[in-house]
Amino acid sequence: MQLKELLEYNNIIVQCHDNPDADALASGLGVYTYLKNHGKEVRLVYSGKFKLQKSNLMLMVSELEIPIEYVDTMEEAELLVTVDCQYGEGNVVKLPAKNIAVIDHHQVSGELPPLREVRSNLGACSTVVRELLKAEGIDINENKNLATALYYGLMTDTNGFAEIYHPLDKDLRDDANYERTLITRFRNANLSLEELEIAGRALLDYEYNETYRYAIAEAEPCDPNILGIISDMMLEVDAVDTCLVYSILPFGVKISVRSCIKEVKANELAGYITEGIGSGGGHTEKAGGFIRNEKLSKAYESYEDARDVSSFLQLRMDDYFDDIQIIYAKDHEIDLTGMSLYRKKKIPVGFVELSKVFAPGTIVSVRTLEGDMDLQVQEDSYMMIGIKGEVYPNIKEKFDRTYHVLDTSYVFDGEYAPTVKDMIEGETVSLIPYAKACVANGESYIYVRQLNHRMKIFTQWDEESYMLGTDGDYLAVRKEELHDIYIIEEKIFEKTYEKVSE
């Protein structure tokens, strides 16, 4: 759906879910502002049993001039647009309307109207609205109140950005020209005395695993940001390397995850804990997730000792640390027994000479769908772009030995085009305009073995961040350099390599 499709209507109601949070208010403001600027008769409303009372939200409404109204009932609108929710759900009163539109980022829970934009892979509805506005050629930074609202909406819905994993969420976080003093005020109005007591009780009653140096604590139902505050405090304990704080809600279990060691990425741990029963993600140090109630009882069946949420989470944490092999490629002597020889197929891929985009010595962060990668640009730094948009570093000497540059133009066909950000200047550049096409020259040979367990590899080119391999992926090592060890995703391997006889 495009926002301009809503312009066919004149009498329009933009509705947030009941008891709206910052993300709903920000998303509603974005849609309301767009329609108002196009001369539409529009109102921004919410309903439900409770009126807004949380101090940070009241401050947000006041300072950012959000024209939100509380309504019990109302006359039938020509068009009703629900934001951060879906019409007919239990958390939004069904207001009368001739036509319905839905803008949301949650999982689809029922039948949707033809007018809809639901992006369940995004961390906040604020990001969905930002992308819709951008598609109309609107820069949110031209309206500082709106930019601030969307930034704060994303921040609160992703636990202080701890649960961000999609690059579009990261783009909003990094691009928004928000009012910093207001964000500080909002954040400092976020913890009540009651919530302070919740945090204190959680910290007094925890479980600790001495072998794996992790801690788990339960908090009473509370704002997701409070879970983050508790887990941040737990991680400051010298004996704790990773921690998980959870809260049991009526519709599921909310978790907050932290890590301070390079061997555990918090976002990957959150994803492991919630795999198949919910969703999880975030940063390498801070992450979070949600487990759905309807999935929990079935999940218990996987563990004889799982009696409740606490025991289940402890068992999942134990599994995470038990079922893993860690390789430090620089010092690892790999055993080639049982490994087969393969070579790269002649499939066009992309490459970028980074020194032609950024000056050598520049510290950059490469953003892709798989995550961020930090590196320092050298004279011979190359960045390869694979068939799915995945990126990996290379150097000129190795590139010249294994690839042939094509005369044809490079065409990107992935979901998210990789970008590079200058960490000093703050400039963000898309790699695609600088990419050229190349193809393997048939001389790139690797030994591989398919994995039947989880594996983390700290590669030669990045000793601080691991590549994760899971069951079905491939452990690979270059024939000519036995310390060049890495992981190839199963689907990518099958498309890009072919077996050869030694």
Buried (B, 14 or more C-beta within 10 A) or exposed (E): BEBEEBBEBEBBBBBBBBBBBBBBBBBBBBBBBBBBEEEBEBBBBBBBEEEBEBBBBEBBBEBBEBBBEEBEEBEEBBBBBBBBBBBBBEBBBEBEBEBBBBBBBBEEBEEBBEBBBBBEBBBBBBBBBBBBBBEEEBEBEEBBBBBBBBBBBBBBBBBBBBBBBBBBBBBBBBBBBBBEEBBEBBBEBBBBEEBEEBBEBBBEEBBBBEEBBBBBBBBBEBBBBBBBBBBBBBBEBEEBBBBBBBBBBEEBBBBBBBBBEBBBBBBBBBBBBBBEBBBBBBBBBBBBBBBBBEBBEEBBEEBEEBEEBBBBBBBBBBBBBEEBEEBBBEEBEBEEEEBBBBBBEEEEBBBBBBBEBBEEEBEBBBBBBBBBBEBEBBEBBBBBBBBBBBBBBBBBEBBEEBBEEEEEEBEBEBEBBBBBBBEEEEEBBBBBEBBBBBBBBEEBBBBBBBBEEBBBBBBBBBEEBBBBBBEEBBBBBBBEEBBBBBBBBBEBBEEBBEEEEE
